[in-house]
Amino acid sequence: MKSLFFLFLTLLILSPKNYAQDSTSVSNQKLIIGITEAPPFITENNGDYSGLSISSWNLVNDKLESEYEFRTYNSLNDLLIGIENKEVDFSINPITVTDNRMERLDFSQPYFISNTGIAKRKESEIWNYIKNIVSWNFISAILILLGVIFIFGFLVWIFERKGNPEEFGAGKRGIFQGFWWSAVTMTTVGYGDKSPRTTGGRIIGFIWMFMAIIMISSLTAGIASSLTARTINDQINSVQDLQNFNVTTVSNSSSEEFLNLYNIEADTVFTEMQGIEALLNKETALFVYDVPMLKHAIEENQLQDELEVLQKTLKKDYYSYTFPKDSPLLNELNPVLVGVLKTMEWNVLVEEYK
C-alpha cells in the first residue's frame, strides 16, 4: 500500500503541469538581448531602437509578454563573441547563418531573406569612353591596322618604283605614296590617283583587295570593341571576377567568410559606413556586403548620384535570431517566431525593406 502511495506522489510531482511551473521559461525571467546598430534593421536614436529586427521582436514579445532589456555592442564581432560567451540570452540582430557560425552558435527560424551584393562608384560614360580610347587595346588595334597597310603599300612600291615612277616615286616619298594607295584601297575609297601598272604590283594589289575585305571587318570590330565602355557591371560575371578589383568588406561578417571561401583578397572595415567612405575616397573599387544595408546607407546619406548597388548578387543570406550553443530559449522562441512570420502584419513590414 505504501509503495502505491509513493508511486502516486512521484507521478504527481513529475506531472507536466508541475514540471512546467518549476522549469525556467521565457516568461519567468528577464531577457538580456544583445544588439548592435545595423540600419535599417536596428537603428538607434537617442536611446530608442527601431527597424525591422526591432519590429520582429515586438511582435514576438506581444505573445510572450516577457521583461527584457537591450545590451548594445560596438561591432558585429563583439556581439558574436558576447553571444558565444553567454553574456546575453540571444540577439535579434540580422545575423546571417553560416557553416562556421553554426559550429559556435544556434540559430532560430530565418525571419528575413537577403542577398550579399556589391556597391561601387558610378562611372561616367564619357570618361569610360576616353579611357578606352587611350587604352592599350585601342592603340594596339590601330597599330596593327597601320602595320598591315604599310606592308602592302611597301610591297606595291617595290614593284612600282621603277615601272611607275610618276605615281610611286623613289625614296621616302615613294614609300609614303605606296602607303597612301594601300590605305585608299583598304577603305574602298578608290580615288584613282594611284594604281599599280606592273604585273607584280597588280598581283599584290589583287591579293590586298580581297584580304582587305576580311581584315577591315575584323579590325573594325576590334577597334569598336576597344572603344565600347566596359563597366564594372559587365566585367563581373562570377565570384572569381572579383579578383580583378580592390575589394573591401566588413570584418567578421558573412561577406568576409564568403570571400575567404573563394580566396578573394579583401580589405576589411568595422562598419558599412566605413566601407561606403572607402568607396567615396577611391580607396577601394568594390564594397561587398548585405544588399539592404548597402542600399540604406546610400539612400540615407543621399549618395545615389555617386554610388550604386549592382543588380548582380553573390549569394542569398538568411537572417535569424542568434543564441548561445544549446540554449533552452531557442525551442521556446522558435514556434512563436514562426507564428509571427505567417501574419499579415509581418508581411507588410517586410515589403518596406525589399
Backbone hydrogen bonds in HBPLUS format (Angstrom, degrees):
<---DONOR---> <-ACCEPTOR-->    atom                        ^
c    i                          cat <-CA-CA->   ^        H-A-AA   ^      H-
h    n   atom  resd res      DA  || num        DHA   H-A  angle D-A-AA Bond
n    s   type  num  typ     dist DA aas  dist angle  dist       angle   num
A0005-PHE N   A0001-MET O   3.10 MM   4  6.43 149.3  2.20 143.4 152.0     1
A0006-PHE N   A0002-LYS O   2.96 MM   4  6.29 161.7  1.99 155.5 159.3     2
A0007-LEU N   A0003-SER O   3.02 MM   4  6.15 148.9  2.12 140.5 149.3     3
A0008-PHE N   A0004-LEU O   2.95 MM   4  6.15 156.0  2.01 144.5 150.5     4
A0009-LEU N   A0005-PHE O   2.93 MM   4  6.20 158.4  1.98 149.2 155.4     5
A0010-THR N   A0006-PHE O   2.95 MM   4  6.06 153.7  2.02 142.4 149.1     6
A0011-LEU N   A0007-LEU O   3.06 MM   4  6.28 160.9  2.10 148.4 152.9     7
A0012-LEU N   A0008-PHE O   3.01 MM   4  6.22 150.5  2.10 144.9 153.2     8
A0013-ILE N   A0009-LEU O   3.03 MM   4  6.27 155.7  2.09 145.7 151.7     9
A0014-LEU N   A0010-THR O   3.05 MM   4  6.24 154.7  2.12 148.4 155.1    10
A0015-SER N   A0012-LEU O   3.37 MM   3  5.17 163.0  2.40  97.7 101.9    11
A0019-TYR N   A0015-SER O   2.99 MM   4  6.13 159.5  2.03 158.7 165.3    12
A0020-ALA N   A0016-PRO O   3.02 MM   4  6.05 156.5  2.07 145.3 149.9    13
A0021-GLN N   A0017-LYS O   3.29 MM   4  6.56 145.5  2.42 139.0 148.0    14
A0022-ASP N   A0018-ASN O   3.16 MM   4  6.43 145.5  2.28 142.8 151.3    15
A0023-SER N   A0019-TYR O   2.94 MM   4  6.07 139.9  2.10 145.9 156.9    16
A0028-ASN N   A0025-SER O   3.13 MM   3  5.37 149.6  2.23 105.5 114.4    17
A0031-LEU N   A0067-GLU O   2.84 MM  36  6.28 162.1  1.87 149.4 147.1    18
A0069-GLU N   A0031-LEU O   2.93 MM  38  6.41 143.6  2.06 163.1 174.7    19
A0089-ASP N   A0032-ILE O   2.77 MM  57  5.33 149.8  1.86 142.5 152.7    20
A0033-ILE N   A0069-GLU O   2.95 MM  36  6.18 174.1  1.95 164.6 166.6    21
A0071-ARG N   A0033-ILE O   2.81 MM  38  5.91 158.9  1.85 146.3 147.9    22
A0034-GLY N   A0090-PHE O   2.89 MM  56  6.18 155.7  1.95 149.6 153.5    23
A0035-ILE N   A0071-ARG O   2.99 MM  36  6.17 156.6  2.04 149.0 150.5    24
A0073-TYR N   A0035-ILE O   2.89 MM  38  6.21 137.8  2.07 152.9 164.4    25
A0038-ALA N   A0042-ILE O   2.84 MM   4  4.89 155.2  1.90 134.3 142.7    26
A0041-PHE N   A0038-ALA O   2.84 MM   3  5.63 137.6  2.02 142.0 139.4    27
A0042-ILE N   A0038-ALA O   3.11 MM   4  4.89 156.3  2.17 103.1 109.6    28
A0053-SER N   A0041-PHE O   3.08 MM  12  5.01 137.2  2.27 114.0 126.6    29
A0043-THR N   A0050-SER O   2.76 MM   7  5.25 157.5  1.81 153.9 157.1    30
A0050-SER N   A0043-THR O   2.90 MM   7  5.25 152.7  1.97 146.3 155.3    31
A0045-ASN N   A0048-ASP O   2.75 MM   3  5.14 155.1  1.81 150.1 158.7    32
A0048-ASP N   A0045-ASN O   3.05 MM   3  5.14 163.2  2.08 109.6 113.8    33
A0055-SER N   A0051-GLY O   2.91 MM   4  6.18 155.7  1.97 151.2 158.9    34
A0056-SER N   A0052-LEU O   2.86 MM   4  6.13 151.7  1.94 148.1 155.8    35
A0057-TRP N   A0053-SER O   3.07 MM   4  6.35 158.9  2.11 145.1 150.0    36
A0058-ASN N   A0054-ILE O   2.93 MM   4  6.22 156.4  1.98 149.1 156.1    37
A0059-LEU N   A0055-SER O   3.05 MM   4  6.30 156.4  2.11 149.0 154.1    38
A0060-VAL N   A0056-SER O   3.00 MM   4  6.28 155.8  2.06 147.2 154.4    39
A0061-ASN N   A0057-TRP O   2.75 MM   4  5.93 166.4  1.77 157.9 161.6    40
A0062-ASP N   A0058-ASN O   2.96 MM   4  6.06 126.6  2.25 135.9 148.6    41
A0063-LYS N   A0060-VAL O   3.11 MM   3  5.70 147.0  2.22 110.1 118.5    42
A0064-LEU N   A0060-VAL O   3.21 MM   4  6.53 147.8  2.32 136.5 146.1    43
A0065-GLU N   A0061-ASN O   2.67 MM   4  5.23 163.1  1.70 137.8 143.7    44
A0079-LEU N   A0075-SER O   3.05 MM   4  6.31 153.9  2.12 145.3 152.9    45
A0080-LEU N   A0076-LEU O   2.94 MM   4  6.22 162.4  1.97 154.8 158.4    46
A0081-ILE N   A0077-ASN O   3.06 MM   4  6.29 159.4  2.10 149.6 155.0    47
A0082-GLY N   A0078-ASP O   2.91 MM   4  6.09 154.6  1.98 144.7 152.3    48
A0083-ILE N   A0079-LEU O   2.90 MM   4  6.23 154.1  1.96 153.9 160.3    49
A0084-GLU N   A0080-LEU O   2.99 MM   4  6.17 166.2  2.01 147.9 152.0    50
A0085-ASN N   A0081-ILE O   2.91 MM   4  6.08 149.4  2.00 148.4 156.5    51
A0087-GLU N   A0082-GLY O   2.87 MM   5  5.13 163.1  1.90 163.8 160.8    52
A0086-LYS N   A0083-ILE O   3.02 MM   3  5.03 159.1  2.06 106.8 111.6    53
A0091-SER N   A0322-THR O   2.83 MM 231  5.13 146.3  1.94 144.0 153.9    54
A0322-THR N   A0091-SER O   2.96 MM 231  5.13 158.0  2.01 141.8 149.1    55
A0095-ILE N   A0093-ASN O   2.78 MM   2  5.55 124.7  2.08 114.8  97.8    56
A0320-SER N   A0095-ILE O   3.24 MM 225  5.94 154.9  2.30 145.8 148.8    57
A0097-VAL N   A0318-TYR O   3.16 MM 221  5.94 147.7  2.27 150.4 157.6    58
A0102-MET N   A0098-THR O   2.96 MM   4  6.15 150.2  2.05 150.4 159.0    59
A0103-GLU N   A0100-ASN O   3.33 MM   3  5.56 146.5  2.45  99.6 108.6    60
A0104-ARG N   A0101-ARG O   2.96 MM   3  5.31 145.2  2.08 107.3 117.5    61
A0105-LEU N   A0101-ARG O   2.77 MM   4  5.78 147.3  1.88 159.3 170.5    62
A0106-ASP N   A0323-PHE O   2.98 MM 217  4.99 175.2  1.98 142.6 144.2    63
A0323-PHE N   A0106-ASP O   2.78 MM 217  4.99 171.2  1.79 151.3 151.6    64
A0108-SER N   A0321-TYR O   3.02 MM 213  5.23 154.0  2.09 145.4 148.9    65
A0111-TYR N   A0319-TYR O   2.76 MM 208  5.91 149.2  1.86 158.1 168.6    66
A0319-TYR N   A0112-PHE O   2.86 MM 207  5.19 167.9  1.87 164.0 164.9    67
A0114-SER N   A0317-ASP O   2.76 MM 203  4.84 164.1  1.78 143.6 148.7    68
A0317-ASP N   A0114-SER O   2.88 MM 203  4.84 163.5  1.90 117.7 118.0    69
A0291-VAL N   A0115-ASN O   2.87 MM 176  5.68 174.0  1.87 165.2 165.7    70
A0116-THR N   A0315-LYS O   2.86 MM 199  5.40 157.6  1.91 148.7 155.1    71
A0314-LEU N   A0116-THR O   2.81 MM 198  5.48 172.1  1.82 165.7 167.9    72
A0117-GLY N   A0289-TYR O   2.78 MM 172  5.68 162.3  1.81 164.9 161.9    73
A0289-TYR N   A0117-GLY O   3.17 MM 172  5.68 149.0  2.27 138.4 147.6    74
A0310-LEU N   A0118-ILE O   2.85 MM 192  5.66 158.5  1.90 171.0 174.9    75
A0119-ALA N   A0287-PHE O   2.88 MM 168  5.08 164.6  1.91 142.7 147.9    76
A0287-PHE N   A0119-ALA O   2.94 MM 168  5.08 159.4  1.98 146.6 150.8    77
A0120-LYS N   A0308-GLU O   2.94 MM 188  5.70 155.5  2.00 160.8 168.9    78
A0308-GLU N   A0120-LYS O   2.96 MM 188  5.70 153.2  2.03 161.1 169.1    79
A0122-LYS N   A0306-GLU O   2.75 MM 184  5.39 164.2  1.78 138.3 139.5    80
A0128-ASN N   A0124-SER O   2.93 MM   4  6.19 157.2  1.99 150.6 157.3    81
A0129-TYR N   A0125-GLU O   2.96 MM   4  6.15 152.0  2.03 142.3 149.8    82
A0130-ILE N   A0126-ILE O   2.96 MM   4  6.28 158.9  2.00 150.4 155.7    83
A0131-LYS N   A0127-TRP O   2.89 MM   4  6.12 163.0  1.92 151.5 156.2    84
A0132-ASN N   A0128-ASN O   2.98 MM   4  6.19 150.5  2.07 144.4 152.0    85
A0133-ILE N   A0129-TYR O   3.01 MM   4  6.30 140.4  2.18 143.0 153.8    86
A0133-ILE N   A0130-ILE O   3.12 MM   3  5.11 124.9  2.44  94.4 108.6    87
A0134-VAL N   A0130-ILE O   3.23 MM   4  6.57 153.9  2.31 151.0 156.4    88
A0135-SER N   A0132-ASN O   3.25 MM   3  4.77 158.4  2.30  92.0  97.6    89
A0139-ILE N   A0135-SER O   3.09 MM   4  6.37 172.2  2.10 154.1 156.5    90
A0140-SER N   A0136-TRP O   2.75 MM   4  5.76 164.8  1.77 151.6 156.1    91
A0141-ALA N   A0137-ASN O   3.12 MM   4  6.22 151.2  2.21 137.8 145.2    92
A0142-ILE N   A0138-PHE O   3.06 MM   4  6.37 157.8  2.11 152.1 157.7    93
A0143-LEU N   A0139-ILE O   2.91 MM   4  6.16 160.1  1.95 151.5 157.4    94
A0144-ILE N   A0140-SER O   2.94 MM   4  6.12 156.5  1.99 146.6 152.3    95
A0145-LEU N   A0141-ALA O   3.08 MM   4  6.26 160.7  2.11 144.4 149.6    96
A0146-LEU N   A0142-ILE O   2.91 MM   4  6.19 165.1  1.93 155.6 159.2    97
A0147-GLY N   A0143-LEU O   2.86 MM   4  5.98 150.9  1.94 143.5 152.3    98
A0148-VAL N   A0144-ILE O   2.98 MM   4  6.24 159.2  2.03 153.7 157.4    99
A0149-ILE N   A0145-LEU O   3.08 MM   4  6.30 165.3  2.10 151.4 155.7   100
A0150-PHE N   A0146-LEU O   2.93 MM   4  6.07 157.3  1.98 145.5 151.9   101
A0151-ILE N   A0147-GLY O   3.00 MM   4  6.23 157.9  2.05 147.9 153.3   102
A0152-PHE N   A0148-VAL O   3.24 MM   4  6.53 170.6  2.25 156.9 156.9   103
A0153-GLY N   A0149-ILE O   2.99 MM   4  6.07 154.2  2.05 146.8 155.0   104
A0154-PHE N   A0150-PHE O   2.77 MM   4  5.89 154.1  1.84 151.6 158.3   105
A0155-LEU N   A0151-ILE O   2.96 MM   4  6.23 154.6  2.03 146.0 152.9   106
A0156-VAL N   A0152-PHE O   3.07 MM   4  6.23 162.4  2.10 145.9 150.0   107
A0157-TRP N   A0153-GLY O   3.00 MM   4  6.18 155.3  2.07 141.4 148.8   108
A0158-ILE N   A0154-PHE O   2.99 MM   4  6.27 147.4  2.10 147.0 154.9   109
A0160-GLU N   A0156-VAL O   2.90 MM   4  6.05 154.4  1.96 152.6 161.1   110
A0161-ARG N   A0157-TRP O   2.84 MM   4  5.39 142.5  1.98 149.6 150.8   111
A0164-ASN N   A0160-GLU O   2.73 MM   4  4.87 148.0  1.83 135.6 139.8   112
A0168-PHE N   A0164-ASN O   2.94 MM   4  5.94 162.4  1.97 159.7 164.5   113
A0175-ILE N   A0171-GLY O   3.09 MM   4  6.48 155.6  2.15 151.0 158.3   114
A0176-PHE N   A0172-LYS O   2.93 MM   4  6.19 160.5  1.97 152.8 157.7   115
A0177-GLN N   A0173-ARG O   3.03 MM   4  6.30 149.9  2.12 141.2 149.6   116
A0178-GLY N   A0174-GLY O   2.93 MM   4  6.25 146.4  2.05 145.1 154.2   117
A0179-PHE N   A0175-ILE O   2.94 MM   4  6.26 153.0  2.01 147.8 155.4   118
A0180-TRP N   A0176-PHE O   2.84 MM   4  6.14 155.8  1.90 148.6 155.4   119
A0181-TRP N   A0177-GLN O   2.97 MM   4  6.21 161.4  2.00 145.3 149.7   120
A0182-SER N   A0178-GLY O   2.98 MM   4  6.19 160.0  2.02 147.1 152.6   121
A0183-ALA N   A0179-PHE O   2.95 MM   4  6.21 159.4  1.99 153.3 158.2   122
A0184-VAL N   A0180-TRP O   2.96 MM   4  6.17 166.2  1.98 155.7 159.4   123
A0185-THR N   A0181-TRP O   2.89 MM   4  6.04 157.4  1.94 149.8 156.3   124
A0186-MET N   A0182-SER O   2.93 MM   4  6.07 157.9  1.98 145.5 151.7   125
A0187-THR N   A0183-ALA O   3.07 MM   4  6.24 158.6  2.12 149.0 153.9   126
A0189-VAL N   A0184-VAL O   3.17 MM   5  5.45 141.0  2.33 155.8 159.7   127
A0188-THR N   A0185-THR O   3.12 MM   3  5.00 155.1  2.19  99.8 107.3   128
A0202-ARG N   A0198-THR O   2.90 MM   4  6.14 154.9  1.97 149.0 155.7   129
A0203-ILE N   A0199-THR O   2.95 MM   4  6.21 153.5  2.02 150.7 158.0   130
A0204-ILE N   A0200-GLY O   3.05 MM   4  6.32 165.9  2.07 150.8 153.9   131
A0205-GLY N   A0201-GLY O   2.86 MM   4  6.06 155.7  1.92 142.9 150.7   132
A0206-PHE N   A0202-ARG O   2.73 MM   4  5.92 152.6  1.81 146.8 153.7   133
A0207-ILE N   A0203-ILE O   2.97 MM   4  6.27 165.4  1.99 154.4 157.4   134
A0208-TRP N   A0204-ILE O   2.87 MM   4  6.02 162.9  1.89 151.2 156.7   135
A0209-MET N   A0205-GLY O   2.95 MM   4  6.11 149.0  2.04 146.2 153.4   136
A0211-MET N   A0207-ILE O   2.96 MM   4  6.18 164.8  1.98 156.0 161.1   137
A0212-ALA N   A0208-TRP O   2.76 MM   4  5.69 151.6  1.84 144.7 152.4   138
A0215-MET N   A0211-MET O   2.83 MM   4  6.04 173.6  1.83 160.8 163.0   139
A0216-ILE N   A0212-ALA O   2.76 MM   4  5.54 161.8  1.79 144.6 150.0   140
A0218-SER N   A0214-ILE O   3.34 MM   4  6.65 165.7  2.37 149.6 153.1   141
A0219-LEU N   A0215-MET O   2.82 MM   4  5.85 169.6  1.83 158.9 162.5   142
A0220-THR N   A0216-ILE O   2.89 MM   4  5.71 148.3  2.00 131.8 141.3   143
A0221-ALA N   A0217-SER O   3.01 MM   4  6.13 153.5  2.08 138.8 146.1   144
A0222-GLY N   A0218-SER O   2.95 MM   4  6.19 149.3  2.04 140.6 149.4   145
A0223-ILE N   A0219-LEU O   2.86 MM   4  6.12 157.7  1.91 149.4 154.7   146
A0224-ALA N   A0220-THR O   2.85 MM   4  6.03 163.6  1.87 150.0 155.1   147
A0225-SER N   A0221-ALA O   2.86 MM   4  6.00 151.6  1.94 142.6 150.7   148
A0226-SER N   A0222-GLY O   2.99 MM   4  6.22 153.7  2.06 143.5 150.2   149
A0227-LEU N   A0223-ILE O   2.99 MM   4  6.23 139.7  2.16 144.1 155.2   150
A0228-THR N   A0224-ALA O   3.01 MM   4  6.19 128.2  2.28 139.1 152.3   151
A0228-THR N   A0225-SER O   3.24 MM   3  5.14 136.3  2.44  92.8 104.6   152
A0234-ASP N   A0231-THR O   3.04 MM   3  5.30 126.8  2.33 101.4 114.1   153
A0235-GLN N   A0231-THR O   3.26 MM   4  6.58 136.7  2.46 140.2 152.2   154
A0235-GLN N   A0232-ILE O   2.99 MM   3  5.01 129.1  2.25  96.6 111.0   155
A0241-ASP N   A0238-SER O   3.12 MM   3  5.53 144.4  2.26 106.8 116.3   156
A0242-LEU N   A0239-VAL O   2.98 MM   3  5.72 162.6  2.01 122.1 127.5   157
A0243-GLN N   A0240-GLN O   3.12 MM   3  5.82 165.0  2.14 117.9 122.4   158
A0244-ASN N   A0241-ASP O   3.15 MM   3  5.86 167.1  2.17 117.4 121.3   159
A0245-PHE N   A0242-LEU O   3.08 MM   3  5.54 164.8  2.11 119.4 121.0   160
A0285-ALA N   A0246-ASN O   3.00 MM  39  5.26 147.9  2.11 132.5 142.7   161
A0286-LEU N   A0246-ASN O   3.12 MM  40  6.41 155.3  2.18 161.3 163.3   162
A0267-ASP N   A0247-VAL O   2.84 MM  20  6.28 156.3  1.90 157.7 153.4   163
A0248-THR N   A0286-LEU O   2.90 MM  38  6.22 144.1  2.03 148.7 160.3   164
A0288-VAL N   A0248-THR O   2.86 MM  40  6.21 157.3  1.91 169.4 172.9   165
A0249-THR N   A0267-ASP O   2.90 MM  18  6.41 149.0  2.00 154.9 163.4   166
A0269-VAL N   A0249-THR O   2.94 MM  20  6.32 142.4  2.09 147.2 158.1   167
A0253-SER N   A0250-VAL O   3.32 MM   3  5.66 147.8  2.43 133.8 129.0   168
A0251-SER N   A0269-VAL O   2.72 MM  18  5.65 166.4  1.74 167.4 167.8   169
A0257-GLU N   A0253-SER O   3.20 MM   4  6.60 160.0  2.24 147.3 152.3   170
A0258-PHE N   A0254-SER O   2.92 MM   4  6.09 154.4  1.98 143.5 150.5   171
A0259-LEU N   A0255-SER O   2.97 MM   4  6.23 161.4  2.00 150.4 154.5   172
A0260-ASN N   A0256-GLU O   2.89 MM   4  6.08 160.1  1.93 152.4 158.3   173
A0261-LEU N   A0257-GLU O   2.96 MM   4  6.14 143.7  2.09 141.5 151.5   174
A0262-TYR N   A0259-LEU O   3.18 MM   3  5.34 130.3  2.44  98.3 110.4   175
A0264-ILE N   A0259-LEU O   2.85 MM   5  5.03 175.3  1.85 148.7 147.2   176
A0263-ASN N   A0260-ASN O   3.05 MM   3  4.74 162.5  2.08 100.9 104.6   177
A0275-GLY N   A0271-THR O   3.34 MM   4  6.73 147.9  2.45 140.1 148.5   178
A0276-ILE N   A0272-GLU O   2.91 MM   4  6.26 151.1  2.00 146.9 155.1   179
A0277-GLU N   A0273-MET O   2.93 MM   4  6.15 158.4  1.98 145.4 150.8   180
A0278-ALA N   A0274-GLN O   3.01 MM   4  6.22 146.1  2.12 137.8 147.0   181
A0279-LEU N   A0275-GLY O   3.12 MM   4  6.47 145.9  2.25 143.2 151.5   182
A0280-LEU N   A0276-ILE O   3.01 MM   4  6.37 163.3  2.04 152.2 156.4   183
A0281-ASN N   A0277-GLU O   2.87 MM   4  6.02 152.2  1.95 149.3 156.5   184
A0283-GLU N   A0278-ALA O   2.81 MM   5  4.96 150.2  1.89 159.0 161.0   185
A0282-LYS N   A0279-LEU O   3.03 MM   3  5.03 159.1  2.08 106.1 111.3   186
A0294-LEU N   A0290-ASP O   2.98 MM   4  6.22 153.7  2.05 154.6 163.2   187
A0295-LYS N   A0291-VAL O   2.92 MM   4  6.10 173.9  1.92 167.7 167.6   188
A0296-HIS N   A0292-PRO O   2.99 MM   4  6.06 156.2  2.05 140.2 147.4   189
A0297-ALA N   A0293-MET O   3.01 MM   4  6.07 161.6  2.04 142.4 147.4   190
A0298-ILE N   A0294-LEU O   3.06 MM   4  6.29 158.5  2.11 151.8 157.4   191
A0299-GLU N   A0295-LYS O   2.94 MM   4  6.11 165.2  1.96 151.7 155.9   192
A0300-GLU N   A0296-HIS O   2.74 MM   4  5.72 163.8  1.77 153.3 158.8   193
A0301-ASN N   A0297-ALA O   3.22 MM   4  6.13 147.0  2.33 134.5 141.6   194
A0303-LEU N   A0298-ILE O   2.83 MM   5  5.02 175.7  1.84 155.8 156.9   195
A0302-GLN N   A0299-GLU O   3.09 MM   3  4.85 161.9  2.13 101.0 105.8   196
A0306-GLU N   A0303-LEU O   2.96 MM   3  5.30 150.3  2.05 111.0 120.4   197
A0307-LEU N   A0303-LEU O   2.82 MM   4  5.83 165.1  1.85 173.9 178.2   198
A0327-SER N   A0324-PRO O   3.19 MM   3  5.56 132.0  2.43 146.7 137.1   199
A0330-LEU N   A0327-SER O   3.37 MM   3  5.89 154.0  2.45 110.0 115.6   200
A0332-GLU N   A0329-LEU O   3.08 MM   3  5.16 129.8  2.35  98.1 112.1   201
A0333-LEU N   A0329-LEU O   2.89 MM   4  6.07 158.2  1.94 161.2 166.6   202
A0334-ASN N   A0330-LEU O   2.95 MM   4  5.86 159.7  1.99 153.6 158.8   203
A0337-LEU N   A0333-LEU O   2.92 MM   4  6.14 161.9  1.96 161.8 167.8   204
A0338-VAL N   A0334-ASN O   2.93 MM   4  6.15 161.8  1.96 158.4 163.1   205
A0339-GLY N   A0335-PRO O   3.08 MM   4  6.27 153.0  2.15 139.3 146.2   206
A0340-VAL N   A0336-VAL O   3.03 MM   4  6.36 150.5  2.12 147.1 154.8   207
A0341-LEU N   A0337-LEU O   3.01 MM   4  6.29 154.9  2.08 151.4 157.8   208
A0342-LYS N   A0339-GLY O   3.27 MM   3  5.43 148.1  2.38  99.7 108.7   209
A0343-THR N   A0340-VAL O   3.03 MM   3  5.41 163.8  2.06 114.4 119.7   210
A0347-ASN N   A0343-THR O   3.31 MM   4  6.61 162.3  2.35 144.5 149.0   211
A0348-VAL N   A0344-MET O   2.97 MM   4  6.19 152.0  2.05 152.1 158.9   212
A0349-LEU N   A0345-GLU O   3.20 MM   4  6.46 153.2  2.27 141.1 147.8   213
A0350-VAL N   A0346-TRP O   2.95 MM   4  6.25 158.8  2.00 156.0 161.7   214
A0351-GLU N   A0347-ASN O   3.20 MM   4  6.36 152.4  2.28 142.8 148.5   215
A0352-GLU N   A0349-LEU O   3.20 MM   3  5.66 141.7  2.35 107.8 117.1   216
A0353-TYR N   A0350-VAL O   2.93 MM   3  5.44 155.3  1.99 116.5 124.3   217
